[in-house]
Amino acid sequence: MREARILPAVLASVACLLLQPGPAAGAETPPKATSTLGTAKTVMPGLLKPGEYAWHPELSPKGPIVMIVSLPEQLAYVYRNGVIIGASTVSTGKKGHETPTGVFTILQKNADHYSNIYNNAPMPYMQRLTWSGVALHAGKLPGYPASHGCVRMPYEFAQLLFGETKTGLTVVVSDEKVSPNTVAHPGLVAPVDTKGALATDLPRTGEFAWQPELAPEGPVTILITNEDRRIRVFRAGIEIGHAPFTLIDPERRFKLHVLTKLESSAEDPVSPASGKPIPRWLMVSGEEATTVTADDILAVIRVAPEFLRKAEPVVVPGTTMVITQPASTSSTTTTSKQDFTVMTGEK
C-alpha cells in the first residue's frame, strides 16, 4: 500500500451521516434482486470466480477480526485471531470513483440500508467505512471494478460477514497484493524485549500525556509516525495519550505496516521473565521489499517507560497499530496528495 494514498478513516469519530436509511430501512429481509447472490466454494481464494466466496468461521471460533480488501485482485480476505476464515470476490470503485486505500474501521452497521446519494439504491448488509459514503455491502459483481467507491460483495457472503462483525473492526484496503503474517513481539507497550526478557529502563525521550478518561471505552488504535517521531493512542477515535520516541538509527524510513493484537492461545511463546504469553499480532504489509520490518521498528524505538506502563492496560486483543513514515495532519479534507490524516474532519 503506497503511503501517499493512505486515507483517513483510521479513527473517524465524527457522526454526521451523509448516507441516510431510506424508507425501507428496518425491513426484516434486505432485497436480493440488486445483488449477486453468491456461490459458496472450498477452493483457494485465488481460484474464486466472480460471485464466489469461501466461509469457514469454525476454523477460528473467536478472537479479533481483520478484513483485507485487495484492489488488484478484487478479493477480500477475513482473518480471525490470525487465521483466515473467509474470502470473497468483490467489485470495488470504477475509474473516477476509485475505492480509497488505507486503514479503516467499521463505523456503522445497517442490514437494510438505502443510499440518499445514488437514487435510494439498496445497500444490503451495509458496513460503513467512511462518513462520506464508502462502505462494504452486498451488490452486483460483474467481475471488474464497477461501484462508485464502495466494496460490493456477494449477498450471502455480506450477510455472513455482517453476522460476525461489530463496529471498530479493522479493514485494510490495499492497492497491492497483501501478505499477512503473524508476528510475536512485545507489542511495543509491554516492558519486555523481543525474546521475552525484562527490558532495562530506557532514558526519557521527552514529556508525554496520558488521559484515558477522555474516552473510557471503545476500540483502540496506536499510530506511530516516523516523520514527527510521535506515538499517539486513540480510543473510540479520541486521542487519549501521546509521546515522542527516538530511534537507534535516525535515518531509518518506515513502510506502512498494520498490526492487530490477537487473543492469546496455548501455542503462544511465553516470556521466561514474566511467565506470561508474549503478545502475537497479525501484520499486514505489501509484498514489496520493506525498508524495515515491523519487528525491526519495534526493536529500535525508544519510548519513556512511564508511558509504556500507563498504556499497556488499554492494549487489548483487537487493538490496531499503524506504523507509517508520514506525520499525521489535522486537515479537514483528504486528497490523494496528502500523506496521512489521522482523523477525518468531514461534517
C-alpha positions as CSV (number, residue, x, y, z in Angstrom):
1,M,0.0,0.0,0.0
2,R,1.5,3.3,-1.0
3,E,1.7,5.8,1.9
4,A,0.9,8.7,-0.4
5,R,-2.6,7.3,-0.8
6,I,-3.4,6.4,2.8
7,L,-6.7,7.9,3.6
8,P,-8.0,8.9,6.9
9,A,-10.7,6.7,8.3
10,V,-8.3,5.0,10.7
11,L,-10.0,6.7,13.6
12,A,-13.1,8.6,12.3
13,S,-15.1,9.9,15.1
14,V,-17.5,12.5,13.6
15,A,-21.1,11.4,13.5
16,C,-22.9,13.3,10.8
17,L,-24.4,10.9,8.2
18,L,-24.2,11.5,4.5
19,L,-25.9,8.2,3.8
20,Q,-29.3,8.1,5.5
21,P,-31.6,5.0,5.8
22,G,-34.3,5.1,3.2
23,P,-37.9,4.3,3.6
24,A,-37.3,0.5,3.5
25,A,-34.8,0.6,6.4
26,G,-35.8,-1.7,9.2
27,A,-37.4,-4.3,6.9
28,E,-36.7,-7.8,8.1
29,T,-35.2,-9.1,4.9
30,P,-33.0,-6.8,2.7
31,P,-33.7,-7.1,-1.1
32,K,-31.7,-9.7,-3.1
33,A,-32.6,-8.7,-6.6
34,T,-30.0,-5.9,-6.8
35,S,-27.1,-8.2,-5.7
36,T,-25.2,-11.2,-6.9
37,L,-26.5,-13.9,-4.7
38,G,-23.1,-15.7,-4.3
39,T,-21.9,-19.3,-4.6
40,A,-20.0,-20.9,-1.7
41,K,-16.8,-22.7,-2.6
42,T,-14.0,-24.6,-0.9
43,V,-11.2,-23.6,-3.3
44,M,-8.2,-21.3,-2.6
45,P,-9.1,-17.6,-2.7
46,G,-7.1,-17.0,-5.8
47,L,-9.2,-19.5,-7.7
48,L,-12.6,-17.9,-6.9
49,K,-14.6,-16.6,-9.8
50,P,-16.8,-13.5,-9.7
51,G,-19.7,-14.1,-7.3
52,E,-18.0,-17.0,-5.5
53,Y,-16.8,-17.0,-1.9
54,A,-15.5,-19.2,0.9
55,W,-16.6,-19.1,4.5
56,H,-15.3,-21.3,7.3
57,P,-15.7,-19.4,10.7
58,E,-15.3,-22.7,12.6
59,L,-11.5,-22.7,11.8
60,S,-11.1,-19.9,14.4
61,P,-14.2,-19.6,16.5
62,K,-13.2,-16.4,18.5
63,G,-10.9,-13.5,18.5
64,P,-10.5,-10.2,16.8
65,I,-11.4,-10.0,13.1
66,V,-9.4,-8.2,10.4
67,M,-10.6,-7.8,6.8
68,I,-8.3,-7.1,3.9
69,V,-9.5,-5.9,0.5
70,S,-7.0,-6.2,-2.3
71,L,-8.0,-3.9,-5.2
72,P,-5.8,-5.5,-7.9
73,E,-7.0,-9.0,-7.0
74,Q,-10.7,-7.9,-6.5
75,L,-10.7,-10.1,-3.5
76,A,-11.5,-9.7,0.2
77,Y,-9.9,-11.8,3.0
78,V,-11.2,-12.2,6.5
79,Y,-8.9,-13.3,9.4
80,R,-10.0,-14.1,12.9
81,N,-7.3,-14.3,15.5
82,G,-4.7,-14.6,12.8
83,V,-6.5,-17.5,10.9
84,I,-8.2,-17.0,7.6
85,I,-11.9,-17.8,7.9
86,G,-13.3,-16.4,4.7
87,A,-12.6,-14.9,1.3
88,S,-14.7,-13.5,-1.4
89,T,-14.6,-11.9,-4.8
90,V,-15.6,-8.2,-4.7
91,S,-16.3,-5.3,-7.0
92,T,-14.7,-2.0,-6.0
93,G,-14.7,1.5,-7.3
94,K,-14.6,2.1,-11.1
95,K,-12.4,4.7,-12.8
96,G,-13.2,8.1,-11.5
97,H,-14.8,6.6,-8.3
98,E,-11.9,4.5,-7.0
99,T,-12.2,2.9,-3.6
100,P,-9.8,4.8,-1.3
101,T,-6.9,2.8,0.1
102,G,-5.9,2.9,3.7
103,V,-6.7,1.7,7.2
104,F,-10.4,1.9,8.1
105,T,-12.7,0.9,10.9
106,I,-16.3,-0.1,10.7
107,L,-18.2,3.0,11.9
108,Q,-21.8,1.8,11.5
109,K,-23.8,-1.2,10.5
110,N,-27.3,-1.4,8.9
111,A,-28.6,-4.6,7.4
112,D,-31.2,-2.9,5.2
113,H,-29.6,0.4,4.2
114,Y,-30.5,2.7,1.3
115,S,-28.4,5.5,-0.2
116,N,-29.6,9.1,-0.5
117,I,-26.6,9.8,-2.7
118,Y,-27.3,7.3,-5.5
119,N,-31.1,7.4,-6.1
120,N,-32.0,5.5,-2.9
121,A,-30.0,2.5,-4.1
122,P,-30.3,-0.5,-1.8
123,M,-27.1,-1.4,0.1
124,P,-27.9,-4.7,1.9
125,Y,-25.8,-5.6,4.9
126,M,-24.0,-2.2,4.8
127,Q,-20.9,-1.7,7.0
128,R,-19.7,1.9,6.8
129,L,-16.0,2.7,6.3
130,T,-16.3,6.5,5.9
131,W,-19.0,9.0,6.6
132,S,-18.7,10.3,3.1
133,G,-20.2,7.2,1.5
134,V,-17.7,4.3,1.3
135,A,-19.0,1.1,2.7
136,L,-19.0,-2.7,2.5
137,H,-22.3,-4.1,1.2
138,A,-23.9,-6.7,-1.0
139,G,-24.2,-5.8,-4.7
140,K,-23.6,-6.8,-8.3
141,L,-20.3,-8.4,-9.1
142,P,-19.6,-8.2,-12.8
143,G,-16.0,-9.4,-12.5
144,Y,-14.4,-6.0,-12.5
145,P,-14.4,-2.7,-10.5
146,A,-17.9,-1.2,-11.1
147,S,-19.0,0.6,-8.0
148,H,-19.0,4.3,-7.0
149,G,-16.3,3.6,-4.4
150,C,-18.0,1.0,-2.1
151,V,-16.8,-2.6,-1.8
152,R,-19.5,-4.8,-3.2
153,M,-19.8,-8.4,-2.1
154,P,-22.0,-11.4,-2.9
155,Y,-25.3,-11.2,-0.9
156,E,-24.7,-14.4,1.0
157,F,-21.1,-13.5,1.9
158,A,-22.2,-10.0,3.0
159,Q,-24.9,-11.5,5.2
160,L,-22.5,-14.0,6.8
161,L,-19.8,-11.3,7.4
162,F,-22.4,-8.9,8.9
163,G,-23.3,-11.5,11.5
164,E,-19.7,-11.9,12.7
165,T,-18.5,-8.3,12.8
166,K,-19.0,-5.3,15.1
167,T,-18.2,-1.6,14.9
168,G,-14.5,-0.8,15.4
169,L,-13.3,-3.8,13.4
170,T,-10.2,-3.0,11.2
171,V,-10.5,-3.0,7.4
172,V,-7.4,-2.6,5.3
173,V,-7.9,-1.6,1.7
174,S,-4.7,-2.1,-0.4
175,D,-3.6,-1.3,-3.9
176,E,-1.0,-4.0,-3.7
177,K,-1.2,-7.8,-3.2
178,V,-1.1,-8.2,0.6
179,S,1.0,-10.6,2.6
180,P,-0.5,-11.0,6.1
181,N,1.6,-12.9,8.7
182,T,1.6,-13.4,12.4
183,V,4.5,-11.9,14.5
184,A,5.3,-12.3,18.2
185,H,6.9,-9.4,19.9
186,P,6.3,-7.2,22.9
187,G,3.7,-5.2,21.1
188,L,5.7,-2.0,21.9
189,V,3.8,-1.3,25.1
190,A,5.0,-4.3,27.2
191,P,8.2,-3.9,29.3
192,V,9.9,-7.0,27.7
193,D,12.2,-7.3,24.8
194,T,11.6,-9.4,21.6
195,K,12.9,-12.6,23.4
196,G,10.6,-12.1,26.4
197,A,13.3,-10.9,28.9
198,L,12.6,-7.9,31.0
199,A,13.8,-4.8,29.2
200,T,16.0,-2.3,31.0
201,D,14.6,1.1,31.7
202,L,15.1,3.5,28.7
203,P,16.0,7.1,29.1
204,R,13.2,9.6,29.0
205,T,12.6,10.9,25.5
206,G,10.5,14.0,26.5
207,E,7.2,14.8,28.0
208,F,4.1,12.7,27.3
209,A,0.4,12.9,28.0
210,W,-2.0,10.2,29.2
211,Q,-5.7,10.9,29.7
212,P,-7.7,7.6,29.3
213,E,-10.7,9.3,31.0
214,L,-11.3,11.2,27.7
215,A,-12.6,8.0,26.2
216,P,-13.3,5.3,28.8
217,E,-14.2,2.6,26.3
218,G,-14.1,1.8,22.6
219,P,-11.7,0.3,20.0
220,V,-8.0,1.3,20.5
221,T,-5.6,2.3,17.7
222,I,-2.0,3.2,18.1
223,L,-0.5,5.4,15.5
224,I,3.3,5.5,15.1
225,T,4.6,8.2,12.7
226,N,8.3,8.4,12.0
227,E,8.3,11.9,10.3
228,D,7.4,13.6,13.6
229,R,8.6,10.8,15.9
230,R,5.3,10.5,17.7
231,I,3.2,7.7,19.2
232,R,-0.5,8.5,19.6
233,V,-3.0,6.3,21.3
234,F,-6.7,6.7,20.3
235,R,-9.8,5.1,21.9
236,A,-13.1,5.4,20.1
237,G,-11.5,7.9,17.8
238,I,-10.4,10.2,20.6
239,E,-6.7,10.7,21.4
240,I,-6.1,9.6,25.0
241,G,-2.3,9.7,25.0
242,H,0.8,10.7,23.1
243,A,4.6,10.5,23.5
244,P,7.7,11.2,21.5
245,F,10.1,8.4,20.6
246,T,13.7,8.2,19.4
247,L,15.4,5.8,17.1
248,I,18.7,4.0,17.3
249,D,19.2,4.8,13.6
250,P,17.7,8.2,13.0
251,E,18.0,7.7,9.2
252,R,15.6,4.8,9.1
253,R,12.4,5.2,7.0
254,F,9.2,3.3,7.6
255,K,7.0,1.5,5.2
256,L,3.3,1.1,6.2
257,H,2.5,-1.8,8.5
258,V,-0.8,-2.5,10.1
259,L,-0.8,-4.8,13.1
260,T,-3.8,-6.2,15.1
261,K,-3.3,-7.7,18.5
262,L,-4.6,-11.3,18.7
263,E,-6.0,-13.2,21.7
264,S,-3.5,-15.4,23.5
265,S,-3.5,-19.2,22.9
266,A,-1.8,-22.2,24.3
267,E,0.7,-22.1,21.4
268,D,1.9,-18.6,22.2
269,P,5.6,-18.2,23.3
270,V,6.0,-17.5,27.0
271,S,8.3,-14.9,28.5
272,P,10.8,-16.6,30.7
273,A,10.9,-13.4,32.8
274,S,7.2,-12.8,33.5
275,G,5.8,-16.3,32.8
276,K,3.1,-14.6,30.6
277,P,2.5,-15.2,26.9
278,I,4.3,-12.8,24.6
279,P,1.7,-11.0,22.5
280,R,1.0,-12.0,19.0
281,W,-0.1,-9.6,16.3
282,L,-1.4,-10.1,12.8
283,M,0.7,-7.9,10.5
284,V,-0.4,-6.7,7.1
285,S,2.0,-5.1,4.6
286,G,2.6,-5.1,0.9
287,E,4.7,-7.7,-0.9
288,E,7.3,-5.3,-2.0
289,A,10.6,-5.3,0.0
290,T,10.3,-3.1,3.0
291,T,12.9,-0.7,4.2
292,V,12.5,-2.0,7.8
293,T,10.2,-4.7,9.2
294,A,7.7,-4.2,11.9
295,D,9.9,-6.3,14.3
296,D,12.8,-4.0,13.4
297,I,10.8,-0.9,14.1
298,L,9.6,-2.1,17.5
299,A,13.2,-3.1,18.4
300,V,14.7,0.3,17.6
301,I,12.1,2.6,19.0
302,R,12.8,4.1,22.4
303,V,9.9,5.4,24.4
304,A,9.7,6.7,28.0
305,P,9.0,3.6,30.1
306,E,6.4,5.5,32.2
307,F,4.3,6.0,29.1
308,L,4.6,2.3,28.2
309,R,3.4,1.2,31.6
310,K,0.4,3.5,31.5
311,A,-0.6,2.5,28.0
312,E,-0.2,-1.3,28.5
313,P,-3.6,-1.9,30.1
314,V,-5.6,-0.5,27.2
315,V,-3.8,-2.6,24.6
316,V,-6.2,-5.5,24.4
317,P,-6.9,-8.1,21.7
318,G,-8.3,-6.2,18.7
319,T,-6.1,-3.2,19.2
320,T,-4.7,-1.9,15.9
321,M,-1.2,-0.5,15.5
322,V,-0.5,1.6,12.4
323,I,3.2,2.3,11.6
324,T,4.0,4.7,8.9
325,Q,6.6,7.2,7.7
326,P,4.5,10.4,7.2
327,A,3.3,12.5,10.1
328,S,-0.4,12.8,10.8
329,T,-2.2,16.0,9.9
330,S,-5.4,17.7,11.2
331,S,-6.7,18.7,7.7
332,T,-10.4,18.7,7.3
333,T,-10.3,17.2,3.9
334,T,-8.4,14.4,2.3
335,T,-7.0,14.1,-1.2
336,S,-4.6,11.7,-2.9
337,K,-1.9,14.4,-2.5
338,Q,-2.0,14.2,1.3
339,D,0.3,11.8,3.1
340,F,-1.6,10.8,6.1
341,T,-4.6,12.0,8.0
342,V,-5.3,10.6,11.4
343,M,-8.9,11.6,11.8
344,T,-11.5,12.7,9.2
345,G,-12.9,16.1,9.6
346,E,-15.8,15.6,7.3
347,K,-19.0,17.1,8.6
